[in-house]
Amino acid sequence: MPHIPSSQIGIVVSKTLILIIGGLITYYSYQAYRRTNAPQHKWLTYGFGVVTLGAVLGGVLDIVVSNVYNVDLIYTSVFVSSGLTAIGLGIILYSLYVR
């Protein structure tokens, strides 16, 4: 059995929590949109979905792709995660202004 660094275990645990919590926030935002049909809730759903996707995708790139292909993608994974987080936060900000 190969040795797994504790930093990778920490990344997997934190990304799993982000997926669960972010998924729940996205789900409840979508439920609010369906209930109210308010465009603010629709954009809020998109924003949290993108933030959650960015965090999880960054972790997948860092751990799974790095281990399978034996390539160091730390900068790529941080870029993807940070970029999608910034886009998602921009969408969330937009949701506060849309009518």
Rosetta constraint file for C-alpha pairs under 8 A:
AtomPair CA 4 CA 8 HARMONIC 6.79 0.50
AtomPair CA 4 CA 9 HARMONIC 7.26 0.50
AtomPair CA 5 CA 9 HARMONIC 6.72 0.50
AtomPair CA 6 CA 10 HARMONIC 6.14 0.50
AtomPair CA 7 CA 11 HARMONIC 6.21 0.50
AtomPair CA 8 CA 12 HARMONIC 6.17 0.50
AtomPair CA 8 CA 63 HARMONIC 7.00 0.50
AtomPair CA 9 CA 13 HARMONIC 6.14 0.50
AtomPair CA 10 CA 14 HARMONIC 6.04 0.50
AtomPair CA 11 CA 15 HARMONIC 5.90 0.50
AtomPair CA 11 CA 59 HARMONIC 6.83 0.50
AtomPair CA 12 CA 16 HARMONIC 5.96 0.50
AtomPair CA 12 CA 59 HARMONIC 7.23 0.50
AtomPair CA 13 CA 17 HARMONIC 6.29 0.50
AtomPair CA 14 CA 18 HARMONIC 6.17 0.50
AtomPair CA 15 CA 19 HARMONIC 6.05 0.50
AtomPair CA 15 CA 55 HARMONIC 6.72 0.50
AtomPair CA 15 CA 56 HARMONIC 5.71 0.50
AtomPair CA 15 CA 59 HARMONIC 6.47 0.50
AtomPair CA 16 CA 20 HARMONIC 6.22 0.50
AtomPair CA 16 CA 56 HARMONIC 7.71 0.50
AtomPair CA 17 CA 21 HARMONIC 5.96 0.50
AtomPair CA 18 CA 22 HARMONIC 5.42 0.50
AtomPair CA 18 CA 23 HARMONIC 7.78 0.50
AtomPair CA 18 CA 52 HARMONIC 6.63 0.50
AtomPair CA 18 CA 55 HARMONIC 7.19 0.50
AtomPair CA 18 CA 56 HARMONIC 7.35 0.50
AtomPair CA 19 CA 23 HARMONIC 5.56 0.50
AtomPair CA 19 CA 52 HARMONIC 6.13 0.50
AtomPair CA 19 CA 53 HARMONIC 7.86 0.50
AtomPair CA 19 CA 55 HARMONIC 7.91 0.50
AtomPair CA 19 CA 56 HARMONIC 6.46 0.50
AtomPair CA 20 CA 24 HARMONIC 6.15 0.50
AtomPair CA 21 CA 25 HARMONIC 6.23 0.50
AtomPair CA 22 CA 26 HARMONIC 6.05 0.50
AtomPair CA 22 CA 48 HARMONIC 6.62 0.50
AtomPair CA 22 CA 49 HARMONIC 7.20 0.50
AtomPair CA 22 CA 51 HARMONIC 7.80 0.50
AtomPair CA 22 CA 52 HARMONIC 5.30 0.50
AtomPair CA 23 CA 27 HARMONIC 5.98 0.50
AtomPair CA 23 CA 49 HARMONIC 7.19 0.50
AtomPair CA 23 CA 52 HARMONIC 6.96 0.50
AtomPair CA 24 CA 28 HARMONIC 6.08 0.50
AtomPair CA 25 CA 29 HARMONIC 6.03 0.50
AtomPair CA 25 CA 45 HARMONIC 7.95 0.50
AtomPair CA 25 CA 48 HARMONIC 6.99 0.50
AtomPair CA 26 CA 30 HARMONIC 6.16 0.50
AtomPair CA 26 CA 44 HARMONIC 7.87 0.50
AtomPair CA 26 CA 45 HARMONIC 5.11 0.50
AtomPair CA 26 CA 46 HARMONIC 7.63 0.50
AtomPair CA 26 CA 48 HARMONIC 5.53 0.50
AtomPair CA 26 CA 49 HARMONIC 5.66 0.50
AtomPair CA 27 CA 31 HARMONIC 6.23 0.50
AtomPair CA 27 CA 45 HARMONIC 7.48 0.50
AtomPair CA 28 CA 32 HARMONIC 6.14 0.50
AtomPair CA 29 CA 33 HARMONIC 6.24 0.50
AtomPair CA 29 CA 41 HARMONIC 5.88 0.50
AtomPair CA 29 CA 42 HARMONIC 7.32 0.50
AtomPair CA 29 CA 44 HARMONIC 6.48 0.50
AtomPair CA 29 CA 45 HARMONIC 5.09 0.50
AtomPair CA 30 CA 34 HARMONIC 6.20 0.50
AtomPair CA 30 CA 41 HARMONIC 6.79 0.50
AtomPair CA 30 CA 42 HARMONIC 6.53 0.50
AtomPair CA 30 CA 45 HARMONIC 5.56 0.50
AtomPair CA 31 CA 35 HARMONIC 6.12 0.50
AtomPair CA 32 CA 36 HARMONIC 6.00 0.50
AtomPair CA 32 CA 37 HARMONIC 7.70 0.50
AtomPair CA 32 CA 41 HARMONIC 6.31 0.50
AtomPair CA 33 CA 37 HARMONIC 4.87 0.50
AtomPair CA 33 CA 38 HARMONIC 5.69 0.50
AtomPair CA 33 CA 39 HARMONIC 7.17 0.50
AtomPair CA 33 CA 40 HARMONIC 7.80 0.50
AtomPair CA 33 CA 41 HARMONIC 4.77 0.50
AtomPair CA 33 CA 42 HARMONIC 5.50 0.50
AtomPair CA 37 CA 41 HARMONIC 7.64 0.50
AtomPair CA 37 CA 42 HARMONIC 7.86 0.50
AtomPair CA 38 CA 42 HARMONIC 6.81 0.50
AtomPair CA 38 CA 99 HARMONIC 7.95 0.50
AtomPair CA 39 CA 43 HARMONIC 6.29 0.50
AtomPair CA 39 CA 95 HARMONIC 7.63 0.50
AtomPair CA 39 CA 98 HARMONIC 6.92 0.50
AtomPair CA 39 CA 99 HARMONIC 6.68 0.50
AtomPair CA 40 CA 44 HARMONIC 6.07 0.50
AtomPair CA 40 CA 95 HARMONIC 4.71 0.50
AtomPair CA 40 CA 96 HARMONIC 6.56 0.50
AtomPair CA 40 CA 97 HARMONIC 7.79 0.50
AtomPair CA 40 CA 98 HARMONIC 5.91 0.50
AtomPair CA 40 CA 99 HARMONIC 6.74 0.50
AtomPair CA 41 CA 45 HARMONIC 6.06 0.50
AtomPair CA 41 CA 95 HARMONIC 7.10 0.50
AtomPair CA 42 CA 46 HARMONIC 6.44 0.50
AtomPair CA 42 CA 95 HARMONIC 7.88 0.50
AtomPair CA 43 CA 47 HARMONIC 6.09 0.50
AtomPair CA 43 CA 91 HARMONIC 6.40 0.50
AtomPair CA 43 CA 92 HARMONIC 6.58 0.50
AtomPair CA 43 CA 94 HARMONIC 7.33 0.50
AtomPair CA 43 CA 95 HARMONIC 5.08 0.50
AtomPair CA 44 CA 48 HARMONIC 6.22 0.50
AtomPair CA 44 CA 91 HARMONIC 7.00 0.50
AtomPair CA 44 CA 92 HARMONIC 5.19 0.50
AtomPair CA 44 CA 95 HARMONIC 5.52 0.50
AtomPair CA 45 CA 49 HARMONIC 5.99 0.50
AtomPair CA 46 CA 50 HARMONIC 6.15 0.50
AtomPair CA 46 CA 88 HARMONIC 7.36 0.50
AtomPair CA 46 CA 91 HARMONIC 7.03 0.50
AtomPair CA 46 CA 92 HARMONIC 7.80 0.50
AtomPair CA 47 CA 51 HARMONIC 6.27 0.50
AtomPair CA 47 CA 87 HARMONIC 7.64 0.50
AtomPair CA 47 CA 88 HARMONIC 4.24 0.50
AtomPair CA 47 CA 89 HARMONIC 6.16 0.50
AtomPair CA 47 CA 90 HARMONIC 7.41 0.50
AtomPair CA 47 CA 91 HARMONIC 4.80 0.50
AtomPair CA 47 CA 92 HARMONIC 4.88 0.50
AtomPair CA 48 CA 52 HARMONIC 6.03 0.50
AtomPair CA 48 CA 88 HARMONIC 6.22 0.50
AtomPair CA 48 CA 89 HARMONIC 7.73 0.50
AtomPair CA 48 CA 92 HARMONIC 7.15 0.50
AtomPair CA 49 CA 53 HARMONIC 6.01 0.50
AtomPair CA 49 CA 88 HARMONIC 7.40 0.50
AtomPair CA 50 CA 54 HARMONIC 6.00 0.50
AtomPair CA 50 CA 84 HARMONIC 6.14 0.50
AtomPair CA 50 CA 85 HARMONIC 6.84 0.50
AtomPair CA 50 CA 87 HARMONIC 7.28 0.50
AtomPair CA 50 CA 88 HARMONIC 4.93 0.50
AtomPair CA 51 CA 55 HARMONIC 6.37 0.50
AtomPair CA 51 CA 84 HARMONIC 5.95 0.50
AtomPair CA 51 CA 85 HARMONIC 4.54 0.50
AtomPair CA 51 CA 86 HARMONIC 7.72 0.50
AtomPair CA 51 CA 87 HARMONIC 7.59 0.50
AtomPair CA 51 CA 88 HARMONIC 4.84 0.50
AtomPair CA 51 CA 89 HARMONIC 7.03 0.50
AtomPair CA 52 CA 56 HARMONIC 6.25 0.50
AtomPair CA 52 CA 85 HARMONIC 7.78 0.50
AtomPair CA 53 CA 57 HARMONIC 5.80 0.50
AtomPair CA 53 CA 84 HARMONIC 7.49 0.50
AtomPair CA 54 CA 58 HARMONIC 5.96 0.50
AtomPair CA 54 CA 80 HARMONIC 6.46 0.50
AtomPair CA 54 CA 81 HARMONIC 4.45 0.50
AtomPair CA 54 CA 82 HARMONIC 7.17 0.50
AtomPair CA 54 CA 83 HARMONIC 7.49 0.50
AtomPair CA 54 CA 84 HARMONIC 4.75 0.50
AtomPair CA 54 CA 85 HARMONIC 5.82 0.50
AtomPair CA 55 CA 59 HARMONIC 6.43 0.50
AtomPair CA 55 CA 81 HARMONIC 5.09 0.50
AtomPair CA 55 CA 82 HARMONIC 7.89 0.50
AtomPair CA 55 CA 84 HARMONIC 7.81 0.50
AtomPair CA 55 CA 85 HARMONIC 7.23 0.50
AtomPair CA 56 CA 60 HARMONIC 6.21 0.50
AtomPair CA 56 CA 81 HARMONIC 7.72 0.50
AtomPair CA 57 CA 61 HARMONIC 6.10 0.50
AtomPair CA 57 CA 77 HARMONIC 7.58 0.50
AtomPair CA 57 CA 80 HARMONIC 7.42 0.50
AtomPair CA 57 CA 81 HARMONIC 6.73 0.50
AtomPair CA 58 CA 62 HARMONIC 6.13 0.50
AtomPair CA 58 CA 76 HARMONIC 8.00 0.50
AtomPair CA 58 CA 77 HARMONIC 4.40 0.50
AtomPair CA 58 CA 78 HARMONIC 6.16 0.50
AtomPair CA 58 CA 79 HARMONIC 7.94 0.50
AtomPair CA 58 CA 80 HARMONIC 5.82 0.50
AtomPair CA 58 CA 81 HARMONIC 4.68 0.50
AtomPair CA 59 CA 63 HARMONIC 6.06 0.50
AtomPair CA 59 CA 64 HARMONIC 7.91 0.50
AtomPair CA 59 CA 77 HARMONIC 6.84 0.50
AtomPair CA 59 CA 81 HARMONIC 7.98 0.50
AtomPair CA 60 CA 64 HARMONIC 5.23 0.50
AtomPair CA 60 CA 65 HARMONIC 6.72 0.50
AtomPair CA 61 CA 65 HARMONIC 5.09 0.50
AtomPair CA 61 CA 66 HARMONIC 6.67 0.50
AtomPair CA 61 CA 73 HARMONIC 6.80 0.50
AtomPair CA 61 CA 76 HARMONIC 7.77 0.50
AtomPair CA 61 CA 77 HARMONIC 5.47 0.50
AtomPair CA 62 CA 66 HARMONIC 5.66 0.50
AtomPair CA 62 CA 72 HARMONIC 7.65 0.50
AtomPair CA 62 CA 73 HARMONIC 5.76 0.50
AtomPair CA 62 CA 74 HARMONIC 5.66 0.50
AtomPair CA 62 CA 77 HARMONIC 5.51 0.50
AtomPair CA 63 CA 67 HARMONIC 5.99 0.50
AtomPair CA 64 CA 68 HARMONIC 6.04 0.50
AtomPair CA 65 CA 69 HARMONIC 5.85 0.50
AtomPair CA 65 CA 70 HARMONIC 7.53 0.50
AtomPair CA 65 CA 71 HARMONIC 7.38 0.50
AtomPair CA 65 CA 73 HARMONIC 7.82 0.50
AtomPair CA 66 CA 70 HARMONIC 5.06 0.50
AtomPair CA 66 CA 71 HARMONIC 4.81 0.50
AtomPair CA 66 CA 72 HARMONIC 5.58 0.50
AtomPair CA 66 CA 73 HARMONIC 6.13 0.50
AtomPair CA 67 CA 71 HARMONIC 7.15 0.50
AtomPair CA 73 CA 77 HARMONIC 5.93 0.50
AtomPair CA 74 CA 78 HARMONIC 6.11 0.50
AtomPair CA 75 CA 79 HARMONIC 6.01 0.50
AtomPair CA 76 CA 80 HARMONIC 6.11 0.50
AtomPair CA 77 CA 81 HARMONIC 6.01 0.50
AtomPair CA 78 CA 82 HARMONIC 5.85 0.50
AtomPair CA 79 CA 83 HARMONIC 5.76 0.50
AtomPair CA 80 CA 84 HARMONIC 6.08 0.50
AtomPair CA 81 CA 85 HARMONIC 6.05 0.50
AtomPair CA 82 CA 86 HARMONIC 6.09 0.50
AtomPair CA 83 CA 87 HARMONIC 6.26 0.50
AtomPair CA 84 CA 88 HARMONIC 5.95 0.50
AtomPair CA 85 CA 89 HARMONIC 6.05 0.50
AtomPair CA 86 CA 90 HARMONIC 6.15 0.50
AtomPair CA 87 CA 91 HARMONIC 6.30 0.50
AtomPair CA 88 CA 92 HARMONIC 6.22 0.50
AtomPair CA 89 CA 93 HARMONIC 6.08 0.50
AtomPair CA 90 CA 94 HARMONIC 6.16 0.50
AtomPair CA 91 CA 95 HARMONIC 6.20 0.50
AtomPair CA 92 CA 96 HARMONIC 6.80 0.50
AtomPair CA 93 CA 97 HARMONIC 7.16 0.50
AtomPair CA 94 CA 98 HARMONIC 6.26 0.50
